[in-house]
């Protein structure tokens, strides 16, 4: 499918399982991190390439940069859609991704704390870097707000579940 000016696979490789982001409990997260060694991560990404999956939802923290470096050194190629944490300038200069989006949990926290103006400013800084820009979230209300306010974004990274519910929301 067309994503900006690039053809990407309709299926995008994710990184949560590689780095233990289970969104269930710490035990599962630990098991995931232990299982997905650097060798296994690279094997999965190479297998994705063999099956035509050419895009990776990349998280630039923990061991991920070393894994990506090894994968690329072994001849692997992926378009990167980066989960943006911190200043988007650093990530865009070093990785030259196809796209970057404001990290979902951080967006959700900003929404809960009345800080969506900071997310909007982050998106504007990312836009100035010449990449596709998105907003990640686990809350449909965030998408509604961004749409209603007409933000200059190209895509959303949204979940089908609401991972960042408050205690009160979970109780309902």
N, C-alpha and C positions, 0 to 999 in steps of 0.2 A: 504494500500500500504506500501511497505517497505521504511523506511526513516532511513538511517543508518542501525542499527541492530534492529530497533523497527518497529512494525506494527502500523501505524497511520491511522486514517480515511482519506478518500480522501477529505472530507470537513473539513476545519479548522475554528474554531470559531475565529472571529476577535474582536478587542477591540475598534475600532474607534468610533462606535456609542455609546458605554458605556461612553466614556470620552469626547465626543463633538468634535471629529476631523472630521467635516463634509466635509471639503475641498470644501465648497460652500460659506457660509457666516457665520458671527458671530451669527446671529439670530438662524439659524438652529443648530449651535454648542451649543448654550446656551440651546435651547429646548431639545436637546439630553441629555446634562448633567443633566438637571433638571428631565427628565423622568427616566433616568437610575440611580435610587437610588441603594444603596448597596444591598438591598433586591431584586430588579429587576435583577441586574447583576447576583447575585447568582442563582436566579430562572432560568434565561436563561442558565447558565452554567450547572445546574442540568438537565434541559430539554435536552441540548446537550448530556449529558451522557446517558440519557434514550434512545436517538435515535442513540447511537453508535458513536457520535462525541467525540473523545478522545484527541484532540489536540487544544491548545489555543495559538493564536498569541498575546502574552502578552507584554504590555508596562509598565515597572516598574517605573511609576511616578504618581504624583497626588494621587488619592485615591485608585488606583489599588492594591497596596500591602495589604491594609486592606480588600479589596473585595476578593482577592485571599485567604488570611488567613481565612476569614469567610467561603468561599466555601469549603476549605479543612477541616476546623473544622467540617463542616456539612457532611463530608464523600465524598465530591466530589474529583475526580481525573482527572487530565489532564496532558498530555505531554506538556511542555512549549517550545515554540519557541519564544525567547525573542527579542524584538526590542532593540538593544544595544545602549545605550546612556552612555557616559562616559567610564570609565575603565571597560572592560569586566570581570576583576578578581572579583570585588565586587559582581556583579550579579551572576556569576557562583558559587561562594562560598556559597552565601546565598540561591539561588533557585535551584541549581543543574539542570539546564534546559537540555533538549534534544539538543537544538540548540540555537544559538544566531546569529543575523545578524546586520550589521552596519545600523543604522537607515536611512531610505530613504531620508528624507529631508536633513539630515546632509551630506549624501553621495552626494546628488545633489549640495549642496552648495560647498563642497570640489571640485567637478568636475568643477563648474562654476568659482572657484577661483584658479584653478591650484593646488589643494591640495590633489590629489588622492594618493600620496605617504603616507600621514597620514592614509588614509583609509586602504591601503594595510598593513601598520604596525599594525594597530588595528586588522585586520584579523589574522595576524601572532600571536599576543598576545592571541587572542581568541583560535586559533588552539592549542596552548600550554596548554590550560585548559581542553582539552579532550572532547570538545563538537563539534557537527557539526557547521560549520561556513558558513555564507552567507553574501551577500551584498544586501541591500535594495536600491531601486531607483525608480524614476518616469520617468527616461530618458533612452531610448533604447541605446543611445550613451555610457552610463556608462557600460551597459552590454557588448557592443561591445569592449570597451577598456579592461575590465577585462578579457574577453575571449582572446583577441588578445595578452595580456601580460601574459596569462597563470597563473593567480593567483591561489593559493591553497585554493579554496572554494568549498563547497559541493552543494550550492543552491543559488538561487536568490529570493528575494521578490520584484517582479516588478509589476507595475500597467499597466493597459491598457489605461491610460491617463497620460498626462505630467503635473502634478500638480505644479511643480516648474519652469515653464517657466519664462524667463525674460520678461520684458515689451516689448522688441523688438520681442521676439518669439511670444508673445500673439498678437501683431499687425499683424504679418504675417498671 
